């Protein structure tokens, strides 16, 4: 952004960048702790949520998230 401002001779400061990203490993660990250490397939869920979970598990099969 700064390079574009200099190229176009715009007298303007570059906006601040804040560290707003999260470590997915920490979020997954926190979710595990909140679920008393149970896996997703061990939790009791309504029927609709089970259908969604089944589809989601197909997408994450053989990945780090699984």
Protein Blocks (a to p, Z undefined) as FASTA:
>chain_A
ZZmmmmnopacdddddddfbdcfklmmmmmmmmnnopafklpccdfklmmmmmmmmmmmg
oiakZZ
